[in-house]
Each structure stands twice: as structure tokens, then as C-alpha cells.
């Protein structure tokens, strides 16, 4: 997750209106591309054997990510999620596998301490910072802070002018 990253998750978060499974708020963990490269280089240079989870230690919920993206969401009943995913896939908006639907329903926070203990690696970007970088480079959502502030300013001007006319 970061500026310019194109993945299933970034395409999903960039939808104009994002379908979410009702009653769930997935826990998401991200890894910035520069941290991914650093971790790979470290593992290969030190010849670290094994399989490891590598991600920032913090977690961002799907709701938090959508707010930061300025994206409204539509809640979908859990049994209808596969059907909605099929419709989104057929519309060629985002291609989801069943595994990805589960990840965006239940979330996937992972323990990254083993890689840190083995190598001393700590990502430079938190999940929140990687998401913030992506948001800064992404097209603003309908509910982006700038658009919300603009709408509030317009309503305020309208109310002031109505008050002046009636007073």
C-alpha cells in the first residue's frame, strides 16, 4: 500500500461506492513497497530461511480506510457477498477471489514479530502511513475532506444569505 500501488485492495478501496459485508469491519495490515523491497533484500542478503509474515505492526479497519479515502460504502448482507462480488467482477471493476472476499470481510492481521526477531527489520511506514500516502495520490472520493468542507461552506453561505434576507 502506497502511492501508485495497483492491487486488488487498492482497486477495491478506490471504487466510487464500496460494497461492505454487513456486520463486519475487516482489520487490514499494509506493507509499503519500499519496506517490501527492504525486507526482501534483508532476507536474501542474510540468507534467512523460512516463511515469515512481513507487514507494518499497526492495523487499519476497513471503515477507517474508507473514511480516509472519502469513499461511501453500501452494506451487503453476508449471504449476498459472493453475488455482489460476481457482479463487481463482471462489471470489470475489481476481480475478487473467494479468499479476497473473506479477507475484506474478516480481515487478516498477522503477527510479524518472528521476522523482526530474526532480522531486526521494522518497516519504516506504518499501515496508516502507507494508506495516507496512497490516499494522497488517489482520486478523491465523493466524501473526501475537501468535498465535505466545500459542501459545508456552500450550505453555510446559503444559510447566511437566507438569514440576511429574512432579517
Secondary structure, DSSP 8 states (H G I E B T S, - for coil): --TT--SHHHHHHTSSEEEEETT---EE----HHHHHHHHHHHHHTT--S------S--EEHHHHHHHHT-EEEEE-GGGHHHHHHHHHHTTS----HHHHHHHHHB-----HHHHHHH----SS-HHHHHHHHHHHS---TT-HHHHHHHHHHHHHHHHHHHHHH-
